[in-house]
Amino acid sequence: MTGATVSLAGWLTIVRLSLHVLAATIWVGGTLVLAGLIPTVRELGDGATLKVARAFGRMSWPAFWTLVATGIWNYLAVAHGTIAASWMIAFSVKMICVLVAGYGAYRHTRATSASARGMYAGVSALGSILALVLGVALAG
């Protein structure tokens, strides 16, 4: 990097992006960790899975809404200049993935059969992972 000056982000950018990444860590990372733990949790007896799921929900839903809020904040922080069409397409697809993830998670919590819970968990996980990957792409 000859001739280029690299500097730190401003404090507001650091706060905005740190909150977004922390919330994504809880929402996406927690979902994947929980998926790996559920078989073991089931062995703990009746009701254990529901207790763990509810405890996760108390952390994951605030993280989801933090992602939405900081995502809007992120968009407003970059939407003041010329934005490439490819960026806008990726952003739009990411927003669809966020909606799919939230819808899948909500329906997962309301499902009455194991197969429906599994299907909606998969929908939510896939939407979440795709939103995360597109978020990395949007960071440029």
C-alpha positions as CSV (number, residue, x, y, z in Angstrom):
1,M,0.0,0.0,0.0
2,T,2.4,2.6,-1.1
3,G,1.1,6.2,-0.9
4,A,-2.1,5.2,0.9
5,T,-3.0,6.5,4.3
6,V,-5.0,4.1,6.5
7,S,-6.8,5.5,9.5
8,L,-9.2,4.4,12.1
9,A,-12.9,4.7,11.8
10,G,-14.6,7.5,13.8
11,W,-16.1,6.6,17.2
12,L,-19.7,6.7,15.9
13,T,-18.8,4.2,13.1
14,I,-17.1,2.0,15.6
15,V,-20.2,2.0,17.9
16,R,-22.6,1.4,14.9
17,L,-20.6,-1.5,13.4
18,S,-19.7,-3.0,16.8
19,L,-23.4,-3.1,17.8
20,H,-24.3,-4.7,14.4
21,V,-21.6,-7.3,14.6
22,L,-22.4,-8.1,18.2
23,A,-26.1,-8.6,17.4
24,A,-25.2,-10.7,14.4
25,T,-23.0,-12.8,16.6
26,I,-25.9,-13.5,19.0
27,W,-28.6,-14.0,16.3
28,V,-26.6,-16.0,13.7
29,G,-23.9,-17.6,15.9
30,G,-26.4,-18.4,18.6
31,T,-28.7,-20.1,16.2
32,L,-25.9,-22.3,14.9
33,V,-24.7,-23.1,18.4
34,L,-28.2,-23.9,19.6
35,A,-28.8,-26.2,16.6
36,G,-25.7,-28.2,17.7
37,L,-26.8,-28.3,21.3
38,I,-30.4,-29.3,20.9
39,P,-29.7,-33.1,20.6
40,T,-27.9,-33.0,23.9
41,V,-30.5,-30.8,25.6
42,R,-33.2,-33.3,24.6
43,E,-31.4,-35.9,26.7
44,L,-31.8,-33.7,29.8
45,G,-35.5,-34.6,30.0
46,D,-38.9,-33.3,29.1
47,G,-39.2,-29.6,29.0
48,A,-35.4,-28.9,28.8
49,T,-35.5,-28.0,25.1
50,L,-38.4,-25.6,25.6
51,K,-36.6,-23.9,28.6
52,V,-33.4,-23.5,26.6
53,A,-35.3,-22.2,23.5
54,R,-37.1,-19.6,25.6
55,A,-33.8,-18.5,27.2
56,F,-32.3,-18.2,23.8
57,G,-35.3,-16.2,22.6
58,R,-34.8,-13.7,25.4
59,M,-31.4,-12.9,23.9
60,S,-31.9,-13.5,20.2
61,W,-35.0,-11.4,19.6
62,P,-33.4,-8.2,21.1
63,A,-30.4,-9.0,18.9
64,F,-32.6,-9.4,15.8
65,W,-34.2,-6.0,16.5
66,T,-30.8,-4.5,17.2
67,L,-29.7,-5.8,13.8
68,V,-32.7,-4.2,12.1
69,A,-32.0,-0.8,13.8
70,T,-28.3,-0.8,13.2
71,G,-28.9,-2.0,9.7
72,I,-31.0,1.0,9.0
73,W,-28.3,3.1,10.6
74,N,-25.7,1.5,8.4
75,Y,-27.7,2.2,5.3
76,L,-28.2,5.8,6.3
77,A,-24.5,6.1,6.9
78,V,-23.6,5.1,3.4
79,A,-26.6,6.4,1.4
80,H,-25.3,9.9,0.8
81,G,-23.2,9.4,-2.3
82,T,-23.4,7.5,-5.5
83,I,-24.2,3.9,-4.9
84,A,-23.4,1.2,-7.4
85,A,-26.4,-0.8,-8.8
86,S,-24.7,-4.0,-7.7
87,W,-24.5,-2.7,-4.1
88,M,-28.2,-1.8,-4.2
89,I,-29.1,-5.3,-5.5
90,A,-27.1,-7.0,-2.9
91,F,-28.6,-4.7,-0.2
92,S,-32.1,-5.5,-1.4
93,V,-31.5,-9.2,-1.5
94,K,-30.0,-9.0,2.0
95,M,-33.2,-7.2,3.3
96,I,-35.3,-10.0,1.8
97,C,-33.0,-12.5,3.6
98,V,-33.5,-10.6,6.9
99,L,-37.3,-10.8,6.5
100,V,-37.1,-14.5,5.7
101,A,-34.9,-15.1,8.7
102,G,-37.2,-13.2,11.0
103,Y,-40.3,-14.8,9.5
104,G,-38.8,-18.3,9.8
105,A,-37.8,-17.7,13.4
106,Y,-41.2,-16.3,14.4
107,R,-43.0,-19.3,12.7
108,H,-40.5,-21.7,14.4
109,T,-41.6,-20.3,17.8
110,R,-45.3,-20.8,16.9
111,A,-45.0,-24.2,15.2
112,T,-47.0,-27.1,16.7
113,S,-45.2,-30.0,15.1
114,A,-41.6,-31.1,15.2
115,S,-41.4,-31.1,11.4
116,A,-42.7,-27.6,11.1
117,R,-40.3,-26.4,13.8
118,G,-37.4,-28.0,11.9
119,M,-38.5,-26.5,8.6
120,Y,-38.9,-23.0,10.0
121,A,-35.6,-23.3,11.9
122,G,-33.9,-24.2,8.6
123,V,-35.6,-21.3,6.8
124,S,-34.5,-18.9,9.5
125,A,-30.9,-20.2,9.6
126,L,-30.5,-20.1,5.8
127,G,-31.9,-16.5,5.7
128,S,-29.6,-15.5,8.5
129,I,-26.5,-17.0,7.0
130,L,-27.2,-15.4,3.6
131,A,-27.9,-12.0,5.2
132,L,-24.5,-12.3,7.0
133,V,-22.6,-13.2,3.8
134,L,-24.3,-10.3,1.9
135,G,-23.5,-8.0,4.8
136,V,-19.8,-8.9,4.4
137,A,-20.1,-8.2,0.7
138,L,-21.7,-4.8,1.3
139,A,-18.9,-3.8,3.5
140,G,-16.8,-3.5,0.4
